[in-house]
Amino acid sequence: MDQANTQNSYNWIFVLLITIILLIALWAIRSILLLTFAAVLLTVLATAPVRLFERWGMSRGIAILLSILLGLVVIVVAIMLVFPTLFQQFSVLFTDIIPRGVEQLIEEWNSGRVFEAFPFLEDYVQNIVIDSDLINQVATQVGNALGTLGGSVLPLVGSVANTVLSILIVIFLSMYFLAEPRRYISGIIALTPKWYRSRMQDILALCDETIRAWLRVTGASMLLVGLGTALGLAIIGVEQWAALGVLAGVLSFIPNFGPLLALIPSIAVAIIQAPENTFWVIIIIYGMSFLQSQIVGPLLANESMKLAPVLILIGQIVFGVFFGFLGIMLAVPLTALGVVLISEMYIKDFLGDRLWNSLKDVNDEGENLEELLPSPD
């Protein structure tokens, strides 16, 4: 008996050591894993036209080639027709209007004219004075912090050349995944016990659908925010409406923090061009953000993509700490996949899914939750 207990203790110690070593190894290559996940997202996105061409009877190789050519055509057309205007607007925006707008905002604040336009602010911030030198110091510190944060994602990301290299890594990984996806899926399934492989195949299919749902929701939301913001700013007479609309659409990729980042350049532009419209700029930016996060997003997301807002925020904090800025950007799909894996592999398979499924479908017929809970006996 004692010998059996001792052997079990040794087994548990061995498993614990292997787990610790595995976690240390994963931590050491966390940046590569994140780039690989980004490549998986790009692969799933690229499979949409590939699947369409395959349904039309084309071989996978021809379908991939046509998809790449189609993507290149779209990029070339965008560069020829849209990018010149956007480049001009962005150039004026970041080299002239935003710096002057920030300086004027500081001047308006310190002179008290902001309180004349918005009297309700005076009771809350009347003793706050903005020091332009302090703002510059804070901006420098934030820039340094972002540089450090970016460097924590991947030691390469400190320079433009290495950032481009990281992007190329993602693209080439995506091409390999796209060419032979079944080989890599089979490899993942082969790592599981034989009795669990059929179940793992179902879980991977659910993960694939979750990523596709996130891509659909994110793409539609970015398009909505970009077009809505551009239209609203154009109506109130902001000259750089196209650039600001594109900026708002791109930044809406980052939940919670994106609207705040989009608001800063928009307010700076409004202060220079039409100070009386500053309030309307805020309404437009946050109105579109509310429309995206509270109405359109939930309507577009199917059951596999429903995430509580608090889970998204927690995911951004956790993945931001571990992976840096790229972790914040990819926090939503990572969190969504985490929820799927915990639900399917831990709650349903390990713990048993009777209580879980009952609680999810409860009260459709007026059932009492306490009746579903296991008895203390």
C-alpha positions in Angstrom: 0.0 0.0 0.0 2.8 2.4 1.0 4.7 1.4 -2.1 1.7 2.2 -4.3 1.2 5.6 -2.7 4.9 6.4 -3.1 4.7 5.4 -6.8 1.7 7.6 -7.2 3.5 10.5 -5.6 6.4 10.1 -7.9 4.1 10.0 -10.9 2.4 13.3 -9.8 5.8 14.9 -9.2 6.9 13.8 -12.7 3.7 15.2 -14.3 4.2 18.5 -12.4 7.8 18.8 -13.5 6.9 18.1 -17.1 4.1 20.7 -16.9 6.4 23.3 -15.5 9.0 22.7 -18.2 6.3 22.9 -20.8 5.0 26.2 -19.5 8.5 27.6 -19.4 9.1 26.6 -23.0 5.8 28.1 -24.1 6.6 31.3 -22.3 10.0 31.5 -24.0 8.4 31.2 -27.5 5.2 33.2 -26.7 6.0 35.8 -29.3 6.4 33.2 -32.0 3.1 31.6 -30.9 1.3 34.9 -31.2 2.6 35.5 -34.7 1.5 32.0 -35.6 -2.0 32.7 -34.3 -2.0 35.9 -36.4 -1.1 33.7 -39.4 -4.0 31.4 -38.5 -6.4 34.3 -38.5 -5.0 35.5 -41.9 -5.4 31.9 -43.2 -9.0 31.6 -42.1 -9.7 35.0 -43.7 -8.1 33.9 -47.0 -10.0 30.6 -47.1 -13.3 32.5 -47.8 -12.6 33.1 -51.5 -10.6 29.8 -51.8 -13.7 27.9 -50.6 -15.9 29.8 -53.0 -13.6 28.9 -56.0 -13.5 25.3 -54.9 -17.3 25.1 -54.9 -17.1 26.2 -58.5 -15.1 23.1 -59.3 -11.5 24.5 -59.3 -8.6 22.6 -57.7 -7.2 24.0 -54.5 -4.0 25.2 -56.1 -5.9 27.2 -58.8 -8.3 28.5 -56.1 -5.4 29.8 -54.0 -3.7 31.4 -57.0 -6.9 33.2 -58.1 -7.5 34.4 -54.5 -4.0 35.9 -54.3 -4.4 37.6 -57.7 -7.8 38.9 -56.6 -6.3 40.3 -53.4 -3.5 42.0 -55.4 -6.0 43.6 -57.8 -8.0 45.0 -54.9 -4.9 46.4 -53.4 -3.7 48.0 -56.7 -7.1 49.5 -57.3 -7.2 50.9 -53.8 -3.7 52.4 -54.2 -4.7 54.1 -57.5 -8.1 55.4 -56.6 -8.3 55.9 -52.8 -4.9 56.1 -51.3 -3.7 59.4 -52.9 -6.6 61.3 -51.3 -6.1 59.5 -48.0 -2.4 60.0 -48.0 -2.8 63.7 -48.6 -5.3 64.0 -45.8 -3.3 61.9 -43.4 -0.2 64.0 -44.2 -1.9 67.3 -43.4 -3.6 65.7 -40.4 -0.5 64.5 -38.6 2.0 67.1 -39.6 -0.1 70.3 -39.2 -3.6 70.1 -37.9 -3.3 67.7 -34.9 -0.2 69.5 -33.4 -1.9 72.9 -33.8 -5.1 71.5 -32.4 -3.5 70.1 -29.3 -1.7 73.4 -28.6 -4.9 75.4 -29.1 -6.8 72.9 -26.8 -4.3 73.5 -24.1 -4.6 77.3 -24.6 -8.4 77.2 -24.5 -8.4 75.1 -21.4 -5.9 77.2 -19.4 -7.7 80.5 -20.5 -11.0 79.2 -19.2 -12.8 79.5 -22.5 -13.6 75.8 -22.4 -15.8 76.4 -19.4 -17.7 79.2 -21.1 -18.7 76.7 -23.8 -19.2 73.8 -21.4 -20.2 75.3 -18.0 -21.0 71.9 -16.5 -17.2 71.1 -16.6 -16.3 73.9 -14.2 -17.5 72.2 -11.0 -15.3 69.1 -11.8 -12.1 70.4 -13.3 -11.9 74.1 -12.5 -8.6 73.8 -10.6 -6.8 71.7 -13.3 -4.2 73.6 -15.3 -2.6 71.9 -18.3 1.1 72.5 -18.7 2.3 72.1 -22.3 5.8 71.1 -21.2 4.2 68.5 -19.0 2.1 67.2 -22.0 5.3 66.9 -24.1 7.0 65.0 -21.3 4.0 62.7 -20.9 3.9 62.2 -24.7 7.6 61.3 -24.6 7.1 58.8 -21.8 4.1 57.2 -23.5 6.2 56.9 -26.7 9.0 55.2 -24.8 6.5 53.0 -23.0 4.9 51.9 -26.3 8.4 51.2 -27.7 9.1 49.0 -24.7 5.7 47.4 -25.0 6.3 46.7 -28.7 9.7 45.3 -27.9 8.2 42.9 -25.4 6.0 41.4 -28.2 9.0 40.4 -30.2 12.6 41.7 -29.8 12.5 42.4 -33.6 9.7 44.9 -33.5 11.8 47.8 -32.4 12.6 48.9 -35.9 10.6 49.3 -39.1 12.7 46.7 -40.9 12.1 44.1 -38.3 8.4 44.9 -38.1 8.2 44.3 -41.8 10.1 41.0 -41.2 7.5 40.0 -38.7 4.7 40.8 -41.1 6.4 38.7 -43.8 6.7 35.8 -41.3 3.0 35.9 -40.8 2.3 36.1 -44.5 4.6 33.1 -45.3 3.2 31.1 -42.5 -0.3 31.8 -43.8 0.6 30.6 -47.3 1.9 27.3 -45.9 -1.2 26.9 -43.8 -3.4 27.8 -46.7 -1.7 25.3 -49.1 -2.2 22.2 -46.8 -4.5 23.0 -43.9 -5.5 19.3 -43.4 -1.9 18.3 -42.7 -1.6 20.7 -39.8 -5.1 19.9 -38.5 -4.3 16.2 -38.6 -1.0 16.9 -36.7 -2.9 18.6 -33.9 -5.5 15.8 -33.7 -2.6 13.2 -33.6 -1.3 14.8 -30.4 -4.5 13.7 -28.5 -5.3 10.2 -27.3 -7.0 7.9 -29.9 -10.3 7.8 -28.0 -10.5 11.6 -28.0 -9.5 12.3 -31.6 -13.1 12.4 -33.0 -14.1 14.8 -30.2 -11.0 17.0 -30.9 -12.0 17.2 -34.6 -15.3 18.6 -33.5 -13.7 21.1 -31.2 -11.3 22.3 -33.9 -14.3 22.8 -36.2 -16.0 24.8 -33.5 -12.8 26.9 -33.1 -12.8 27.5 -36.9 -16.4 28.7 -36.9 -15.6 31.0 -33.9 -12.8 32.6 -35.7 -14.9 33.0 -38.8 -17.7 34.6 -36.8 -15.2 37.0 -35.2 -13.8 38.0 -38.6 -17.4 38.6 -40.0 -18.4 40.7 -37.0 -15.1 42.6 -36.9 -15.1 43.3 -40.6 -18.7 44.5 -40.7 -18.2 46.6 -37.5 -15.1 48.3 -38.9 -16.8 49.1 -42.1 -19.8 50.5 -40.3 -17.7 52.6 -37.9 -15.5 53.9 -40.7 -18.3 54.9 -43.1 -20.6 56.2 -40.3 -17.8 58.4 -38.8 -16.7 59.7 -42.2 -20.3 60.6 -43.1 -21.0 62.3 -39.8 -17.8 64.3 -39.9 -18.4 65.3 -43.6 -21.9 66.5 -42.6 -20.6 68.8 -39.9 -17.9 70.2 -42.2 -14.7 68.5 -41.1 -12.3 68.6 -44.1 -10.3 65.5 -43.2 -13.4 63.4 -42.9 -12.1 60.6 -45.1 -8.8 60.1 -43.2 -10.5 60.4 -39.8 -13.2 57.9 -40.9 -10.5 55.4 -42.0 -8.7 55.9 -38.7 -11.8 55.4 -36.7 -12.7 52.2 -38.7 -9.2 50.8 -38.2 -9.0 51.6 -34.5 -12.4 50.0 -33.9 -10.6 46.8 -34.4 -9.5 47.3 -30.8 -12.5 47.2 -28.5 -12.8 49.6 -25.5 -9.6 51.5 -26.3 -10.1 52.1 -30.1 -12.8 54.9 -29.8 -10.7 56.8 -27.3 -7.7 56.7 -29.7 -9.9 57.8 -32.6 -11.3 60.7 -30.5 -8.0 62.5 -29.9 -7.2 63.4 -33.6 -10.8 64.1 -34.4 -11.1 66.7 -31.6 -7.8 68.3 -32.6 -9.1 68.7 -36.1 -12.4 70.1 -34.9 -10.7 72.7 -32.7 -8.7 74.1 -35.6 -11.4 74.0 -38.3 -14.7 74.5 -36.4 -14.5 74.7 -32.6 -18.2 75.0 -32.3 -18.5 71.4 -33.7 -16.2 69.8 -31.1 -19.2 68.5 -29.1 -20.7 67.0 -32.2 -17.4 65.2 -33.0 -17.5 63.6 -29.6 -21.1 62.5 -30.2 -20.3 61.1 -33.6 -17.2 59.1 -32.4 -18.9 57.6 -29.3 -22.2 57.3 -31.0 -20.7 55.0 -33.7 -18.8 53.2 -30.9 -22.0 52.6 -29.0 -23.8 51.5 -32.2 -21.0 49.0 -32.9 -20.6 47.5 -29.5 -24.1 47.5 -28.2 -26.4 47.0 -31.2 -24.7 45.9 -34.4 -22.0 43.6 -32.8 -24.5 41.6 -30.8 -26.9 41.3 -33.8 -24.1 40.1 -36.1 -22.4 37.7 -33.7 -23.8 34.2 -33.6 -24.0 32.0 -30.5 -20.4 30.9 -30.8 -19.1 34.5 -30.6 -21.2 35.9 -27.8 -18.7 37.3 -25.2 -19.5 39.3 -22.2 -17.9 42.8 -22.3 -16.1 42.1 -19.1 -14.5 39.0 -20.6 -13.2 41.1 -23.5 -11.8 43.7 -21.1 -10.2 41.1 -18.9 -8.8 39.4 -22.0 -7.3 42.7 -23.2 -5.6 43.2 -19.9 -4.3 39.7 -19.5 -3.0 39.3 -23.1 -1.7 42.9 -23.1 0.4 42.1 -20.0 1.8 38.8 -21.5 2.1 39.8 -25.2 2.1 43.6 -25.3 0.2 45.7 -27.8 -0.2 42.8 -30.3 -1.9 40.9 -27.5 -4.4 43.7 -27.0 -5.2 43.7 -30.7 -5.8 39.9 -30.8 -7.4 39.7 -27.3 -10.9 39.2 -28.6 -10.3 36.1 -30.8 -7.9 34.7 -28.2 -10.5 35.2 -25.5 -13.3 33.7 -27.7 -11.1 30.6 -28.4 -10.3 30.3 -24.7 -14.0 30.3 -23.8 -14.7 27.6 -26.5 -11.8 25.4 -25.2 -12.8 25.8 -21.5 -16.5 25.2 -22.3 -15.9 22.1 -24.5 -12.8 20.4 -23.1 -13.1 21.3 -19.4 -16.7 22.0 -18.5 -18.3 19.5 -20.9 -15.7 16.7 -21.2 -13.9 16.8 -17.9 -16.6 17.9 -15.5 -19.6 16.5 -17.4 -22.0 18.7 -19.2 -25.4 17.9 -17.5 -25.4 20.9 -15.2 -23.7 23.2 -17.8 -26.3 22.6 -20.5 -29.2 22.7 -18.1 -28.1 26.1 -16.7 -27.6 27.5 -20.3 -31.2 26.5 -21.3 -32.8 27.1 -17.9 -36.1 28.9 -17.2 -37.5 28.5 -20.7 -40.3 26.6 -18.9 -40.0 28.4 -15.5 -37.7 25.9 -13.9 -36.1 26.6 -10.5 -32.3 26.9 -10.7 -31.9 25.3 -7.3 -33.5 22.1 -8.5 -30.7 21.8 -11.1 -27.9 22.0 -8.6 -26.4 18.8 -7.3 -27.5 17.5 -4.0 -25.1 18.0 -1.0 -25.4 14.2 -0.4 
